[in-house]
């Protein structure tokens, strides 16, 4: 049983683990309105593509539960959907989850509200099941004794449970595999040093945190079996948008012939986006660069470039690990074919 949950429905509100306070303070935030959910997603109180998708679904539920007039519900839902989608535009899971709920309807207000809540609960359960399956599928490429590099945080904090890339590492450990995991600290918000380290300590999995720029040196001087990362969006040609620094890791892996895997729930596959150049890249507050917490580390007035994500070209991805199995190149053919098989 995990000592934490990234999010939970209380019956009348959405309870979020405030990931900005981790690892030193475990504190939960209660959201009772869709505006509070959107703000929590934008502020990264809750983060990780699958987790913010499920959180947004419950945000739609909160918007619906505040309605007392049946005729006004469609407009309220559309407004709520727009605000939630705008909170983090790069992660496709968010829009996908909101659109799933917009497909729900009912003959009267109470029925419609109940069906929306049931749909959000289904997304919650599906996410846990999908991530566990991703972890199981990944065992085909994780040796019994493995040194692994992981970027950002893709575990139970970023999802409902298990996670994607970090979930694969967790499943490997549960199966008795001997692992050493190197965690990129993941500047500027340090999700690797704070969140992934927090999770692996809880699981008892051996790890070391390193600065983002150390991965090339590690791969040159030690045997690394694989890199595994998550994703926020995958274009139809296999280009991957993920946390800033992923592209650098993929380049280093390519240079040292280390396999580079992307753990990808099929909900992160966006066949309407042809390639990575068409993926919107969110830019965040300059203080994330110029400060660590409340402490300034750069001169006052320092100009900043702070993209939250980068795009790794498909050519650098060894394979995608999905809940339905591994997908190999040519991705422009294999990814759409997999999606068509499931539709």
Secondary structure, DSSP 8 states (H G I E B T S, - for coil): --S--SEEE-SSSEEEE-TTSTTT---EEEE-SHHHHHHHHHTTSS-SHHHHHHHHHHHHHHHHHT---GGGHHHHHHHHHHHHHHHSSS-HHHHHHHHHHHT---SSHHHHHHHHHHHHHHHHHHHHHHHHHHHHHHTTTS-SEEEEEE-S--STTSSSSS-SHHHHHHHHHHTT-EEEEEEE--TTTTHIIIIIHHHHHHHT--EEEE-GGGHHHHHHHS---EEEE--SEEETTS-EEEETTHHHHHHHHHHTT-EEEEE--GGGEETTS-SGGGS---B--THHHHEETTEE-S-TT-----BSEEEE-GGG-SEEEETTEEE-S-HHHHHHHHHHHH-
